[in-house]
């Protein structure tokens, strides 16, 4: 067929021998392209015939879940450094962890300000000089804080660690807390709070913990402008000296394998005090007397809904199976709440449930933003789903699906040294070790439908739940 086509083309174009040769080359390329496309099409057709898209792929359990234990380096001042390294990375992250969270000061907002201002100037360098040095090496400095802990980290190319690590040491040893930086931060924070306080999603997150713990508890205190306005420089310096410069801390290193790492750590952090142990005087919880509350936003087009109750922590024997129950209820896209309130009823774009774990307490919550006209019905459906879990045993198919979802999530959580270091940080700050995850997976694998019913009856007691709706309700 191709030969006849070529002869016809030559005849029609009446080309010379030289022209005929060029035409032949072009024709050969044309034929190859057709044959290649035909081969690909046949291959795809063949595969389509083999793969039946109506049949779900086979699901496999985690068989041998081998966790990487960190290398432990102890500096001369007894600071422990935990190392998760890999030959396949060029970037390294050094993270310092202090017991300097919000709960360690009577004004719960002062530790936040102290943490954020660490990178904004020292006794030797201005904030601009620090930023220029970090930017020159393509690195980054990050600060973060929770109710319990404060974090300061450096992420950099491993080849520049020797040049950038002293900057991290500088900010935790010599922060100056210049008044102009304090004023600038407070101005920005005041403006940010003023704007966010007009949003229903921020308000429900900000206020809800106070229903469980009370306004004066560090886990429950909402962010208010007045708390920031009370902060003075002298208090910041006092807190910094006690909880950063003279406090016990630990280091987590992840990413590229570093030659001479121990010496680098010793030279930069081996002379830090590391002597005081942060002491937290536990405060009594004073939960709200009214468990169902609403905050009016007359112009709202959506209402923010949050429902939850006190929960158990990671060390509790029920925690793993309760995590399973939470995933089933609202912890993944195919969860009960998503299928009912989003997919079936169309009341919201998204709804989910979660567990907030802290050092001294935990709480479980259900969260969504719902059309104002459908809010009452949505709340009613949430409680219906809780009741179903108490009354009806789930199917084996759904049980196995959720097991797969959780196991897959755990595996992704250990994908590489950075993710593994984050998982290690989670459990070590809870006073646990890496065996926790092995035990957790075994608990998930052995969870039964009857286990979930029993736990639902035990923990989904409606009188224990707090409810906050923010918007036009």
C-alpha positions in Angstrom: 0.0 0.0 0.0 2.8 2.4 1.0 4.7 1.6 -2.3 1.7 2.4 -4.5 1.2 5.6 -2.6 4.8 6.7 -3.1 4.8 6.0 -6.9 1.6 8.0 -7.2 3.2 10.9 -5.3 6.3 10.9 -7.5 4.2 10.7 -10.7 2.0 13.5 -9.6 4.9 15.8 -8.6 7.1 14.9 -11.7 10.3 15.3 -9.7 13.9 14.7 -10.7 16.0 11.8 -9.4 17.5 14.2 -6.7 14.0 15.5 -5.9 12.7 11.9 -5.8 15.4 11.0 -3.3 14.4 13.9 -1.0 10.8 13.0 -1.4 11.6 9.4 -0.5 13.3 10.5 2.8 10.3 12.6 3.7 8.0 9.7 2.8 9.9 7.3 5.0 9.6 9.6 8.0 5.9 10.0 7.3 5.5 6.2 7.2 7.5 5.7 10.4 5.3 8.2 12.2 2.1 6.4 11.1 3.5 3.0 12.1 4.6 4.4 15.5 1.1 5.9 16.2 -0.5 2.6 15.1 1.8 0.6 17.4 1.0 2.9 20.4 -2.7 2.8 19.6 -2.6 -1.0 19.4 -0.7 -1.2 22.7 -3.2 1.1 24.5 -6.0 -0.9 23.0 -4.4 -4.1 24.3 -4.0 -2.7 27.8 -7.5 -1.4 27.8 -8.7 -4.9 27.0 -6.6 -6.3 29.9 -7.5 -3.7 32.6 -11.1 -3.7 33.7 -11.7 -0.3 35.2 -14.9 -1.5 37.0 -12.8 -3.7 39.3 -11.0 -2.0 42.1 -7.2 -2.7 42.4 -6.1 -5.2 44.9 -5.6 -3.9 48.5 -2.5 -4.9 50.5 -1.9 -4.6 54.2 1.4 -3.3 55.5 3.4 -6.4 56.1 6.8 -5.4 57.5 6.8 -1.8 58.7 10.5 -1.2 59.5 11.1 2.2 61.0 14.4 4.1 60.8 15.7 4.8 64.3 17.7 8.1 64.5 21.3 8.4 65.2 21.8 10.0 68.6 24.5 12.5 69.2 25.1 13.9 72.7 26.9 17.2 73.0 29.3 18.1 75.8 26.5 20.0 77.5 24.2 16.9 77.4 22.0 18.2 74.6 20.6 15.3 72.6 20.6 15.6 68.8 18.6 13.1 66.7 19.7 12.6 63.1 17.7 11.2 60.2 20.0 11.4 57.1 20.0 10.2 53.5 22.6 10.1 50.7 19.9 11.2 48.2 19.3 14.7 49.5 21.2 17.9 49.1 19.2 19.9 51.7 19.4 19.6 55.5 17.1 20.9 58.2 18.3 21.6 61.7 15.5 22.1 64.2 15.8 23.2 67.9 13.0 22.4 70.2 12.4 24.3 73.5 9.8 23.9 76.2 8.8 27.5 75.7 5.2 27.2 74.5 2.3 29.5 75.2 1.4 27.9 78.5 4.7 29.0 80.1 3.8 32.6 80.7 0.8 34.2 82.5 0.2 36.3 79.3 -0.2 33.4 76.8 0.6 35.7 73.9 4.0 36.8 75.1 5.7 33.4 74.2 4.4 33.8 70.6 5.9 37.2 70.3 9.2 36.1 71.8 9.4 33.2 69.3 8.5 35.3 66.2 11.1 38.0 67.1 14.0 35.7 67.3 14.9 36.3 63.7 14.3 40.0 63.9 17.7 41.2 65.1 20.4 40.2 67.6 23.0 42.1 69.6 25.4 41.6 66.6 23.2 41.8 63.5 20.1 43.7 62.5 17.1 41.9 61.0 18.1 43.1 57.6 21.6 41.7 57.9 20.3 38.3 59.1 17.8 38.2 56.2 20.6 39.1 53.7 23.0 36.4 55.0 20.3 33.7 54.9 19.1 34.8 51.4 22.7 34.8 50.1 23.0 31.1 50.7 19.5 30.3 49.6 18.6 29.1 53.1 15.6 29.9 55.3 15.0 30.4 59.0 11.6 29.4 60.5 10.1 29.9 63.9 6.9 28.2 65.2 5.1 27.8 68.5 2.4 25.6 70.0 0.8 25.6 73.4 3.6 23.4 74.7 6.7 23.9 72.6 8.7 26.4 70.6 10.6 25.6 67.5 13.4 27.3 65.7 14.8 25.8 62.5 17.3 26.3 59.6 16.8 24.7 56.2 19.8 25.0 53.9 21.9 23.3 51.2 24.2 20.9 53.0 27.2 22.4 51.3 26.5 25.7 53.1 25.7 24.3 56.5 29.0 25.5 57.9 28.3 29.1 56.9 24.6 29.2 57.9 24.5 27.2 61.2 26.2 30.0 63.1 23.3 32.2 62.2 20.9 29.8 63.8 23.1 29.7 66.9 23.2 33.5 66.9 19.5 34.1 67.0 18.9 31.6 69.9 21.8 33.0 71.9 21.9 36.7 71.2 18.4 38.0 70.2 18.0 41.6 71.1 14.2 42.3 70.9 14.7 45.8 69.5 11.7 48.1 70.4 11.1 49.0 66.8 10.7 45.3 65.9 8.3 44.8 68.8 6.2 47.8 67.8 6.1 46.6 64.2 5.0 43.1 65.1 2.3 44.3 67.5 1.0 46.7 64.9 0.8 44.0 62.3 -0.8 41.5 64.8 -3.4 44.0 65.9 -4.4 44.7 62.3 -4.4 41.0 61.5 -6.6 40.2 64.5 -9.0 43.1 63.6 -9.5 41.7 60.1 -9.6 38.0 61.1 -12.1 38.7 63.9 -14.7 39.6 61.2 -14.4 36.1 59.6 -16.6 33.2 60.8 -13.9 30.5 60.2 -11.3 32.3 62.3 -13.7 33.1 65.1 -15.0 29.6 65.5 -11.4 28.2 65.7 -10.4 31.0 68.1 -13.3 30.7 70.5 -14.2 27.0 70.5 -11.3 25.7 72.8 -12.5 28.1 75.5 -15.7 26.2 75.7 -13.8 23.0 76.7 -11.0 24.6 78.8 -12.2 28.0 79.9 -11.0 31.5 78.9 -8.2 31.6 81.5 -6.6 28.2 80.6 -3.6 28.3 78.2 -5.3 25.7 75.9 -8.5 27.7 75.8 -7.6 31.4 75.9 -8.7 33.1 72.7 -6.4 35.5 70.9 -7.5 39.1 71.8 -5.9 42.4 71.0 -5.6 43.4 74.7 -3.3 40.5 75.5 -0.8 41.7 72.9 -1.0 45.3 74.0 0.1 44.3 77.5 3.4 43.0 76.3 6.6 45.0 77.2 10.2 44.5 76.1 11.5 43.7 79.6 9.1 40.8 79.9 10.1 39.4 76.5 13.8 39.5 77.5 13.1 37.8 80.8 11.2 35.1 79.1 13.8 34.6 76.4 16.7 34.4 79.0 14.8 31.8 81.0 13.2 29.6 78.3 15.7 29.8 75.4 19.2 30.8 76.6 19.1 28.8 79.9 16.5 26.1 79.1 16.9 22.5 78.2 16.4 21.8 74.5 16.9 19.1 71.9 17.9 19.1 68.2 16.4 17.1 65.3 18.5 17.0 62.1 17.0 15.6 58.8 18.0 15.4 55.2 21.5 15.2 53.7 24.2 13.2 55.3 26.8 15.7 56.7 30.4 14.9 57.3 31.7 16.4 60.5 28.1 17.0 61.8 29.0 16.3 65.4 31.8 18.9 65.4 29.5 21.5 63.8 26.8 21.0 66.4 29.3 21.0 69.2 30.9 24.3 68.0 27.6 26.1 67.6 25.4 24.6 70.4 27.7 22.8 72.8 28.3 25.8 75.0 24.6 26.7 75.5 23.4 26.4 79.1 20.9 23.5 78.8 20.4 23.5 82.5 16.9 24.6 83.5 13.8 22.4 83.2 10.7 24.2 82.2 8.1 23.9 85.0 4.4 24.2 84.1 1.9 24.7 86.9 -1.1 22.9 85.6 -4.3 25.0 85.6 -7.7 23.9 86.3 -10.1 23.6 83.4 -13.3 25.7 83.8 -15.4 24.7 80.8 -18.4 26.7 79.6 -21.6 26.0 81.5 -23.6 26.5 78.3 -22.5 23.7 76.0 -24.3 25.0 73.0 -23.4 28.6 72.0 -23.8 30.9 69.0 -22.0 34.1 68.0 -23.9 36.3 65.6 -22.5 37.7 62.3 -25.6 39.2 60.7 -24.0 39.6 57.3 -22.6 36.1 57.1 -23.5 34.0 54.0 -22.1 30.8 55.6 -22.1 29.7 59.2 -19.0 28.1 60.8 -19.9 25.1 62.8 -17.6 23.3 65.4 -18.7 20.4 67.6 -16.4 18.5 69.9 -15.5 17.2 73.3 -12.5 16.4 75.5 -10.6 13.3 74.3 -7.9 10.9 75.3 -4.2 11.4 74.4 -1.7 9.2 72.5 -0.7 7.2 75.6 -4.3 6.0 76.2 -5.1 2.4 75.3 -8.1 3.5 73.2 -6.2 6.2 71.2 -5.4 4.1 68.1 -8.9 2.7 67.7 -10.4 6.1 68.4 -8.2 7.4 65.5 -9.8 4.7 63.4 -13.2 5.9 64.5 -12.4 9.5 63.7 -11.2 8.6 60.2 -14.4 6.7 59.6 -16.5 9.6 60.8 -14.7 12.5 59.1 -11.0 11.9 58.6 -10.9 11.3 54.8 -12.8 12.3 51.7 -15.0 9.2 51.6 -16.0 9.6 55.3 -19.5 9.3 56.7 -19.8 13.1 57.2 -18.5 13.9 53.7 -20.8 11.4 52.0 -23.9 12.6 53.9 -23.5 16.4 54.3 -21.5 17.2 51.2 -22.3 14.5 48.6 -25.9 13.7 49.5 -27.3 16.9 51.1 -25.0 19.5 49.4 -25.0 21.6 52.5 -21.2 22.3 52.4 -18.1 22.1 50.3 -16.2 20.3 53.0 -16.7 18.8 56.5 -14.3 16.8 58.6 -13.4 15.6 62.1 -10.0 15.6 63.8 -8.2 15.1 67.1 -6.1 18.0 68.6 -3.4 16.5 70.8 -1.4 18.5 73.3 1.0 17.6 76.1 -1.5 17.7 78.9 -4.8 17.3 77.1 -6.6 16.5 73.9 -10.0 17.2 72.3 -11.9 15.8 69.3 -13.8 18.1 66.9 -16.1 18.2 63.9 -15.7 21.3 61.7 -17.5 22.7 58.7 -18.8 25.9 57.0 -22.4 25.5 56.0 -25.0 27.5 54.1 -26.8 29.7 56.6 -30.3 28.3 55.6 -29.1 24.7 56.1 -27.2 25.0 59.4 -29.8 23.5 61.7 -30.3 20.6 59.3 -26.6 20.0 59.0 -26.1 19.9 62.7 -28.9 17.5 63.0 -27.3 15.2 60.4 -24.0 15.3 62.2 -25.6 13.9 65.3 -27.4 11.4 63.2 -24.1 10.1 61.9 -22.7 9.8 65.4 -25.8 7.9 66.5 -25.5 5.5 63.5 -22.0 4.6 64.6 -23.4 3.7 68.1 -26.3 1.6 66.8 -25.2 0.0 63.5 -22.2 -2.2 62.9 -20.2 -1.1 59.8 -19.7 -3.4 56.9 -16.5 -5.4 56.3 -15.9 -3.5 53.1 -16.0 -0.2 54.8 -13.9 -1.5 57.7 -11.2 -2.7 55.3 -11.3 0.5 53.3 -10.7 2.7 56.3 -7.9 0.3 57.4 -6.2 0.9 54.0 -6.7 4.6 54.2 -5.0 4.8 57.6 -2.1 2.5 56.7 -1.5 4.4 53.5 -1.4 7.7 55.5 1.1 6.2 57.9 3.3 5.0 55.1 3.3 8.5 53.4 4.2 9.9 56.8 7.6 8.1 56.7 8.5 9.0 53.1 12.0 10.2 53.4 14.1 11.7 56.2 12.2 15.0 56.6 8.8 13.3 57.0 10.3 10.6 59.3 11.8 13.3 61.5 8.4 15.0 61.8 6.8 11.8 62.9 9.6 11.2 65.4 9.1 14.7 66.7 5.4 14.1 67.2 5.9 11.0 69.4 9.0 12.0 71.3 7.4 15.2 72.4 4.6 13.0 73.7 7.0 11.0 75.8 6.9 8.0 73.4 9.3 6.1 71.2 9.3 4.8 67.6 7.7 1.5 68.8 4.5 3.5 69.1 3.9 3.4 65.4 4.4 -0.3 65.2 1.9 -0.8 68.0 -0.4 1.7 66.4 -0.5 -0.2 63.1 -1.2 -3.5 64.9 -4.1 -1.9 66.7 -5.5 -0.6 63.4 -5.1 -4.0 61.7 -7.0 -5.8 64.5 -9.8 -3.2 64.9 -13.2 -4.8 64.4 -16.7 -3.5 63.7 -17.7 -4.4 67.2 -14.8 -2.4 68.6 -16.0 0.7 66.8 -19.5 0.3 68.0 -18.3 -0.1 71.6 -16.1 2.9 71.4 -18.9 5.0 69.8 -21.2 4.2 72.7 -18.5 5.0 75.2 -17.2 8.3 73.7 -20.0 9.7 71.5 -22.1 10.7 74.5 -24.1 13.7 73.3 -24.2 15.4 76.7 -20.3 15.6 76.6 -20.2 17.6 73.4 -19.8 21.3 73.1 -21.2 23.1 70.1 -20.4 26.6 68.6 -22.0 28.2 65.6 -20.7 31.5 64.3 -22.7 33.4 61.7 -26.3 34.2 60.9 -28.1 31.6 63.0 
